[in-house]
Amino acid sequence: MRIGELADRTGVSIRSLRYYDKQGLLSPIRSDNGYREYSPLAVEQVQTIQLYLNLGLSTEQIAGFLHCVLKNKEAFCAEVLPVYRQKLTEIEAQIHLLNNIKLNLEERIQSILDERNDIQ
């Protein structure tokens, strides 16, 4: 199938599919006229890539284990667990930072409200 059909079947833009190809996540065959030709398995491959992107993983991280995951169950790919743990640590740090920002904003709001009440 051509790139337009793959885009239609997966809901992923042609631009993204070209990017996945450039990152080594997809491996289309080039026809004589230079067009990309994808196997029917490319639909599942793109859906798997989208799943991992939605988990917040980078294409570089996905490239490290995609081949394994497409051949085996995720649980049997040793490369996946360290990436998940690293991402979880990053998310926990972001949550901590956001909670601190939230507390600071709440304190500032309360300070402004208290000051207004003192004036009235």
Sequence and secondary structure as in RCSB ss.txt:
>XXXX:A:sequence
MRIGELADRTGVSIRSLRYYDKQGLLSPIRSDNGYREYSPLAVEQVQTIQLYLNLGLSTEQIAGFLHCVLKNKEA
FCAEVLPVYRQKLTEIEAQIHLLNNIKLNLEERIQSILDERNDIQ
>XXXX:A:secstr
  HHHHHHHHT  HHHHHHHHHTTS   EE TTS EE  TTHHHHHHHHHHHHHTT  HHHHHTTHHHHHHS GG
G TTHHHHHHHHHHHHHHHHHHHHHHHHHHHHHHHHHHHHHHHH 
